[in-house]
């Protein structure tokens, strides 16, 4: 069951796909637009159609609340399985069914692949997101030491391998320099011909 809520003047929707909460802006101040979008998204979830929501800024508090809810569900499932198996499960993330029931999850490549397939990102690697995160932090001006802590890079040389400079970055830098030059903010060094000896 989804919900509609407001941030400022804009209505947002929250719905669930495979028990995961998804938030999306309706980009409208009309509640009817948000209701229409919510019905569409819930319909797509019901049909199993991939949903690629627009990327929006979501406050950390909302993400933490969702994470807390997901971890709470996982804790309850692990406790229930522990009682069912009659033994203590020392890990939180365990296989809940199948021949590995109760064993810790060591690898989630299959689940990752299935999740990517569901949303239409076939062949996407977890590492691709790490590179994107580094590029986004660089673009946002996050201090390198902070970005390295977030990305888990221990050395700056390895971190720089992820901070790839694209053609659009070079074009953007050129536009900025041209704009600065057109506004009279150039710094040119002039050489006094009297000081040059030949």
Backbone bond lengths (Angstrom), bond angles and torsions (degrees), N, CA, C in turn:
res aa  C-N    CA-C-N  psi(-1)  N-CA   C-N-CA  omega(-1)  CA-C   N-CA-C  phi
1 X - - - 1.457 - - 1.516 108.55 -
2 X 1.305 116.35 124.53 1.449 121.29 -179.32 1.513 112.37 -89.18
3 X 1.326 114.19 178.47 1.458 119.07 179.25 1.522 109.53 -147.83
4 X 1.314 115.13 160.29 1.461 122.66 177.35 1.517 107.15 -119.11
5 X 1.322 116.73 137.44 1.461 120.65 176.94 1.521 108.75 -147.37
6 X 1.333 116.05 166.43 1.457 121.31 -177.04 1.513 111.39 -110.34
7 X 1.321 115.27 141.94 1.464 123.20 167.93 1.512 105.33 -124.48
8 X 1.310 115.42 108.46 1.464 118.71 -173.77 1.516 108.24 66.27
9 X 1.327 116.52 -125.36 1.461 121.24 178.80 1.524 112.71 -96.11
10 X 1.316 117.86 -7.55 1.462 122.54 -173.82 1.529 111.04 -96.59
11 X 1.335 115.37 136.00 1.462 120.93 175.91 1.526 110.10 -85.66
12 X 1.320 115.21 137.39 1.462 123.38 176.90 1.511 108.37 -118.15
13 X 1.332 115.54 158.35 1.459 120.33 175.47 1.525 109.00 -121.93
14 X 1.309 115.03 153.76 1.463 121.88 174.52 1.517 106.13 -135.52
15 X 1.336 115.27 126.38 1.459 120.41 178.77 1.522 107.62 -141.03
16 X 1.315 116.35 174.68 1.454 120.94 -175.24 1.518 110.39 -121.54
17 X 1.312 115.41 138.56 1.456 122.84 173.30 1.519 107.05 -130.82
18 X 1.313 117.02 119.15 1.474 122.79 -176.07 1.530 110.52 53.30
19 X 1.309 116.43 43.65 1.469 124.82 178.76 1.522 113.75 67.96
20 X 1.332 117.39 8.48 1.464 120.75 178.28 1.525 109.54 -102.45
21 X 1.337 117.46 130.24 1.460 120.16 -179.82 1.527 110.57 -74.09
22 X 1.331 115.59 138.01 1.464 121.96 176.75 1.518 107.01 -127.76
23 X 1.336 115.67 128.43 1.465 121.31 177.59 1.515 108.45 -110.30
24 X 1.324 114.79 142.48 1.455 118.55 -178.87 1.524 109.14 -151.82
25 X 1.314 115.63 140.32 1.458 120.89 177.73 1.520 109.54 -80.03
26 X 1.325 116.31 142.11 1.464 119.90 174.36 1.533 109.65 -84.67
27 X 1.326 116.73 -11.27 1.470 123.66 -176.79 1.523 111.15 57.50
28 X 1.324 115.75 29.62 1.461 120.36 -177.41 1.520 110.08 -143.98
29 X 1.311 115.22 150.76 1.467 120.45 175.61 1.527 110.55 -94.37
30 X 1.336 117.35 4.51 1.468 122.20 178.87 1.520 109.88 -97.90
31 X 1.318 115.51 125.15 1.460 120.16 179.72 1.524 111.18 -63.05
32 X 1.329 117.21 -32.03 1.471 120.43 -179.36 1.536 110.96 -63.20
33 X 1.345 117.38 -36.43 1.466 120.28 177.19 1.525 110.60 -64.83
34 X 1.333 116.12 -41.12 1.463 120.51 179.26 1.528 110.39 -65.20
35 X 1.334 116.95 -41.19 1.466 120.70 178.87 1.528 110.30 -62.17
36 X 1.336 116.58 -42.30 1.461 121.29 178.97 1.525 110.73 -62.41
37 X 1.335 116.76 -44.78 1.460 121.14 179.78 1.533 110.57 -64.14
38 X 1.334 116.79 -42.15 1.456 120.79 179.54 1.533 110.70 -62.17
39 X 1.354 117.00 -44.31 1.472 120.16 178.03 1.529 110.57 -60.57
40 X 1.333 116.20 -41.53 1.466 120.61 179.24 1.526 110.70 -62.25
41 X 1.324 116.48 -48.66 1.471 120.21 -177.76 1.519 111.41 -64.18
42 X 1.325 116.91 -43.83 1.466 119.43 179.59 1.528 111.08 -65.49
43 X 1.326 116.53 -34.36 1.463 120.50 176.24 1.520 111.43 -64.75
44 X 1.340 116.13 -41.97 1.460 120.52 178.94 1.529 110.61 -65.47
45 X 1.326 116.51 -38.99 1.467 120.05 177.50 1.519 109.16 -62.62
46 X 1.333 116.81 -44.76 1.468 122.15 -178.57 1.533 111.13 -60.89
47 X 1.328 116.57 -38.83 1.470 120.91 -179.81 1.525 112.48 -79.24
48 X 1.336 116.59 -13.37 1.457 119.76 -177.23 1.522 112.80 81.71
49 X 1.334 116.55 14.16 1.464 121.10 179.00 1.523 109.54 -75.78
50 X 1.343 117.63 143.67 1.467 119.37 179.72 1.521 111.40 -65.49
51 X 1.319 115.15 141.78 1.465 121.66 177.95 1.512 107.35 -122.66
52 X 1.302 116.41 120.84 1.454 121.20 176.46 1.523 107.64 -114.50
53 X 1.337 116.98 87.66 1.459 119.13 -177.69 1.523 111.10 -65.29
54 X 1.315 113.99 151.58 1.461 119.13 175.86 1.526 107.84 -63.94
55 X 1.303 115.51 145.85 1.463 119.54 -179.88 1.529 108.18 -75.43
56 X 1.297 116.26 125.58 1.458 122.54 -178.76 1.525 108.91 -127.86
57 X 1.294 115.48 160.47 1.460 119.85 174.13 1.519 108.36 -85.80
58 X 1.311 115.37 121.06 1.459 121.63 179.58 1.516 107.21 -115.36
59 X 1.324 117.65 130.00 1.464 119.38 179.76 1.522 111.99 -58.42
60 X 1.312 116.20 143.82 1.462 122.46 -178.74 1.524 110.43 -56.38
61 X 1.320 117.20 -36.37 1.460 120.50 -178.58 1.528 110.86 -58.81
62 X 1.351 116.83 -40.57 1.466 120.05 179.53 1.525 110.67 -66.99
63 X 1.336 116.50 -41.32 1.462 120.20 178.97 1.522 110.83 -64.15
64 X 1.332 115.83 -40.92 1.470 119.54 179.06 1.522 111.20 -64.95
65 X 1.329 116.66 -37.91 1.459 120.13 178.28 1.531 110.16 -63.45
66 X 1.341 116.70 -41.78 1.466 120.26 177.73 1.520 110.90 -64.98
67 X 1.330 116.51 -43.01 1.464 120.55 179.73 1.528 110.62 -62.22
68 X 1.325 115.35 -42.72 1.467 119.97 179.07 1.530 110.23 -60.74
69 X 1.333 116.50 -42.05 1.468 120.11 179.50 1.521 110.96 -64.79
70 X 1.337 117.12 -42.91 1.464 120.41 179.76 1.528 111.80 -64.69
71 X 1.328 116.56 -42.16 1.467 120.19 179.55 1.526 109.85 -67.48
72 X 1.325 117.57 -36.73 1.478 120.36 177.64 1.528 110.81 -61.12
73 X 1.334 116.01 -42.60 1.465 120.15 177.71 1.526 109.67 -62.41
74 X 1.339 116.74 -43.46 1.465 120.84 -179.69 1.530 110.80 -62.74
75 X 1.323 116.48 -41.09 1.472 120.86 178.25 1.525 109.83 -60.49
76 X 1.335 116.35 -46.21 1.465 120.06 -179.61 1.524 111.08 -62.59
77 X 1.340 116.68 -41.19 1.465 119.77 179.53 1.534 111.04 -65.59
78 X 1.328 116.65 -41.53 1.467 120.43 179.22 1.529 110.52 -65.80
79 X 1.345 118.28 -40.59 1.468 121.49 177.98 1.525 110.63 -63.24
80 X 1.325 115.56 -44.47 1.467 120.21 180.00 1.533 110.49 -60.88
81 X 1.332 116.33 -44.73 1.466 120.39 179.04 1.523 111.15 -65.38
82 X 1.337 116.55 -38.21 1.462 121.10 178.33 1.533 110.32 -59.91
83 X 1.329 116.94 -45.57 1.466 121.02 178.07 1.529 110.74 -64.30
84 X 1.327 116.06 -41.18 1.460 121.24 -178.55 1.537 111.63 -64.62
85 X 1.345 115.90 -39.69 1.455 120.33 -179.77 1.534 112.36 -82.26
86 X 1.343 116.23 -16.42 1.458 120.61 179.17 1.516 113.80 73.63
87 X 1.326 116.23 28.70 1.465 120.16 177.95 1.530 109.80 -150.44
88 X 1.313 115.20 158.96 1.462 121.01 179.09 1.528 109.04 -76.91
89 X 1.321 115.87 132.01 1.464 120.76 175.39 1.527 107.34 -99.87
90 X 1.329 118.49 112.74 1.467 120.46 -175.29 1.533 114.04 -75.13
91 X 1.334 116.90 -7.37 1.465 119.91 -178.34 1.524 110.12 -116.07
92 X 1.301 115.81 148.94 1.461 120.39 178.79 1.528 111.19 -81.52
93 X 1.321 116.70 -42.29 1.458 120.48 -177.39 1.526 108.97 -97.52
94 X 1.333 114.25 97.83 1.459 121.26 -178.04 1.526 108.42 -124.43
95 X 1.320 115.09 160.67 1.462 119.84 173.91 1.523 107.72 -68.36
96 X 1.324 116.15 127.94 1.460 120.71 -175.38 1.523 112.44 -91.09
97 X 1.329 117.78 -14.57 1.460 121.19 178.54 1.523 109.44 -152.89
98 X 1.297 115.04 174.37 1.454 120.13 178.30 1.521 112.26 86.89
99 X 1.331 114.97 -172.80 1.468 119.52 -175.63 1.526 112.77 -69.51
100 X 1.336 117.92 -16.25 1.464 120.73 179.26 1.527 112.20 -100.72
101 X 1.329 117.04 15.30 1.466 121.65 -176.75 1.524 110.95 -50.41
102 X 1.345 115.83 126.40 1.461 121.60 179.14 1.517 113.94 90.16
103 X 1.336 116.96 -12.69 1.467 120.72 179.26 1.531 109.18 -84.04
104 X 1.343 117.68 147.07 1.474 119.08 -179.99 1.526 111.75 -65.01
105 X 1.318 114.65 146.35 1.464 120.44 175.92 1.518 106.82 -80.18
106 X 1.306 117.01 114.97 1.466 121.38 -179.88 1.516 112.16 -97.05
107 X 1.309 116.35 -27.74 1.451 120.16 -173.80 1.526 108.39 -141.11
108 X 1.301 116.29 135.20 1.458 118.57 -179.49 1.531 111.16 -121.47
109 X 1.342 117.10 27.30 1.468 120.28 179.99 1.523 112.61 -60.49
110 X 1.325 116.48 -42.29 1.470 119.42 -178.88 1.535 110.03 -64.63
111 X 1.329 117.05 -46.29 1.468 120.95 179.06 1.526 110.28 -62.44
112 X 1.337 116.85 -39.71 1.468 121.51 178.51 1.523 109.88 -61.65
113 X 1.317 116.39 -46.99 1.455 121.64 -178.83 1.527 110.92 -61.65
114 X 1.330 116.56 -43.35 1.460 120.49 179.32 1.534 110.95 -64.90
115 X 1.330 116.85 -40.59 1.468 120.69 179.53 1.528 110.22 -64.29
116 X 1.320 117.17 -43.43 1.474 120.65 178.92 1.517 110.90 -63.69
117 X 1.328 116.86 -41.07 1.465 120.60 178.06 1.522 110.70 -60.90
118 X 1.343 116.73 -41.47 1.466 121.12 -178.05 1.520 112.69 -61.35
119 X 1.332 116.66 -36.09 1.466 119.42 -177.43 1.525 112.55 -98.64
120 X 1.325 116.91 8.90 1.454 120.24 175.04 1.516 115.05 82.12
121 X 1.311 118.50 19.90 1.466 122.22 178.81 1.525 109.75 -109.86
122 X 1.328 115.59 56.73 1.458 121.40 -175.44 1.528 110.08 -60.80
123 X 1.322 115.77 131.32 1.460 120.88 176.62 1.518 114.89 83.05
124 X 1.320 118.39 3.98 1.459 121.41 -179.63 1.526 109.50 -71.52
125 X 1.319 116.20 134.57 1.453 121.54 179.63 1.523 110.30 -102.09
126 X 1.330 116.37 149.90 1.471 119.52 177.02 1.512 109.90 -58.93
127 X 1.318 114.94 -34.83 1.461 120.29 -178.73 1.537 111.80 -63.08
128 X 1.329 117.35 -30.12 1.461 120.94 178.55 1.526 110.18 -59.45
129 X 1.324 116.29 -36.35 1.456 120.30 -179.57 1.524 111.37 -72.78
130 X 1.304 116.92 -30.62 1.468 119.99 177.38 1.527 109.11 -65.35
131 X 1.330 116.20 -44.15 1.461 120.53 178.15 1.537 110.35 -62.34
132 X 1.331 115.97 -43.77 1.469 120.10 179.16 1.524 110.61 -62.07
133 X 1.330 116.25 -40.18 1.466 119.78 -179.95 1.524 110.52 -62.78
134 X 1.334 116.67 -43.14 1.473 119.89 179.72 1.520 110.00 -63.04
135 X 1.342 116.91 -44.95 1.473 119.97 179.43 1.534 110.81 -62.23
136 X 1.332 116.76 -40.68 1.468 120.35 179.53 1.521 111.43 -65.49
137 X 1.337 116.88 -40.89 1.467 119.64 179.10 1.527 110.73 -66.65
138 X 1.330 116.39 -40.56 1.472 120.04 177.24 1.529 109.81 -61.07
139 X 1.337 115.82 -45.89 1.462 120.83 -179.19 1.516 112.90 -64.65
140 X 1.330 116.38 -30.38 1.466 120.89 -178.85 1.524 111.95 -84.95
141 X 1.337 116.61 -4.36 1.453 119.69 178.97 1.517 114.24 78.45
142 X 1.340 117.34 21.47 1.472 120.55 177.40 1.530 107.65 -66.77
143 X 1.327 118.31 130.87 1.466 119.58 179.14 1.530 110.72 -54.16
144 X 1.317 115.96 139.19 1.460 121.34 -174.49 1.522 112.26 -56.98
145 X 1.341 117.76 -39.46 1.472 119.44 -178.82 1.531 110.67 -63.16
146 X 1.330 116.96 -37.65 1.467 121.29 178.52 1.530 109.44 -70.28
147 X 1.323 116.71 -44.65 1.463 120.87 -179.94 1.526 110.91 -60.73
148 X 1.326 116.57 -38.37 1.463 120.05 179.38 1.527 111.25 -65.61
149 X 1.330 117.28 -37.30 1.467 121.04 177.43 1.532 109.81 -64.09
150 X 1.343 115.50 -43.42 1.459 120.24 -178.15 1.524 110.67 -66.59
151 X 1.333 116.72 -44.40 1.471 120.28 -175.82 1.529 112.72 -80.50
152 X 1.336 116.72 -15.95 1.454 119.78 178.45 1.519 114.51 85.80
153 X 1.331 116.73 12.79 1.466 119.38 178.30 1.526 109.33 -80.86
154 X 1.307 116.04 132.83 1.462 120.46 -177.81 1.528 112.66 -90.83
155 X 1.334 117.14 -27.17 1.468 119.45 179.94 1.520 109.99 -123.18
156 X 1.325 114.80 148.65 1.453 119.77 -178.96 1.524 111.68 -67.60
157 X 1.326 117.14 -31.20 1.465 119.00 -179.61 1.534 111.30 -64.65
158 X 1.322 116.97 -39.45 1.469 119.88 177.26 1.522 109.46 -70.09
159 X 1.324 117.00 -41.81 1.461 120.98 179.32 1.526 110.42 -57.17
160 X 1.344 116.83 -42.99 1.468 120.59 -177.80 1.522 112.35 -62.29
161 X 1.331 117.27 -25.91 1.467 119.82 177.10 1.523 111.47 -64.27
162 X 1.326 115.46 -26.45 1.460 120.16 179.83 1.520 112.35 -87.79
163 X 1.313 117.19 -22.80 1.465 121.55 -178.49 1.532 108.33 -85.73
164 X 1.312 114.98 66.28 1.455 121.86 -175.47 1.526 109.62 -70.91
165 X 1.328 115.28 136.85 1.460 121.24 176.70 1.518 107.06 -94.97
166 X 1.326 115.82 121.36 1.464 120.30 -178.96 1.521 110.34 -98.41
167 X 1.314 115.59 170.36 1.464 121.65 177.87 1.529 109.87 -60.02
168 X 1.334 117.23 -39.03 1.467 120.17 -179.83 1.530 111.12 -66.76
169 X 1.353 117.73 -31.91 1.468 120.80 175.82 1.526 110.15 -63.30
170 X 1.331 116.13 -43.02 1.463 120.88 -179.68 1.526 110.07 -66.16
171 X 1.336 116.76 -42.27 1.463 120.41 178.58 1.529 110.59 -63.79
172 X 1.323 116.98 -40.13 1.460 121.33 178.70 1.525 110.74 -63.55
173 X 1.329 116.66 -43.27 1.468 120.93 178.60 1.528 110.35 -63.06
174 X 1.311 116.68 -40.57 1.478 120.67 178.49 1.521 110.23 -63.30
175 X 1.332 117.09 -44.56 1.480 120.26 178.31 1.527 110.85 -60.09
176 X 1.331 116.50 -42.42 1.470 119.81 179.76 1.522 111.47 -62.61
177 X 1.328 116.17 -43.36 1.462 120.01 179.45 1.521 111.43 -64.67
178 X 1.322 116.89 -42.19 1.460 120.27 178.24 1.528 110.90 -63.30
179 X 1.313 116.13 -42.61 1.469 120.67 178.75 1.523 110.26 -61.71
180 X 1.319 116.21 -43.26 1.461 120.90 179.15 1.532 110.62 -63.23
181 X 1.327 116.60 -41.69 1.469 121.11 -179.86 1.527 110.35 -65.86
182 X 1.325 117.31 -39.82 1.461 120.99 -179.43 1.522 112.02 -68.15
183 X 1.327 116.70 -24.25 1.465 120.81 178.71 1.522 112.42 -91.59
184 X 1.328 116.90 9.18 1.461 121.05 176.02 1.508 115.33 76.97
185 X 1.321 117.84 24.02 1.460 121.53 -179.04 1.516 112.19 -104.73
186 X 1.311 116.74 34.85 1.465 117.99 -178.56 1.513 110.16 -91.93
187 X 1.276 115.41 151.51 1.458 121.62 177.87 1.518 107.23 -120.86
188 X 1.291 116.47 104.22 1.465 119.96 179.88 1.508 108.33 -113.07
189 X 1.302 114.91 141.71 1.464 118.74 177.44 1.516 107.30 -96.87
190 X 1.299 115.02 127.09 1.456 118.70 179.55 1.520 108.61 -105.64
191 X 1.266 114.85 144.81 1.476 121.12 -179.21 1.515 107.54 -106.87
192 X 1.301 114.17 123.35 1.468 119.55 177.71 1.527 108.26 -74.45
193 X 1.335 115.63 118.96 1.465 119.57 -175.63 1.518 112.30 -62.19
194 X 1.318 117.00 -20.45 1.463 119.77 179.59 1.512 110.89 -70.11
195 X 1.315 118.07 -26.44 1.459 121.20 -178.60 1.533 114.03 -88.79
196 X 1.331 115.05 -6.69 1.457 118.76 -179.53 1.518 107.75 -91.33
197 X 1.302 116.04 122.18 1.450 118.43 178.91 1.517 109.72 -104.61
198 X 1.250 117.94 142.22 1.452 120.48 -175.57 1.423 109.07 -116.76
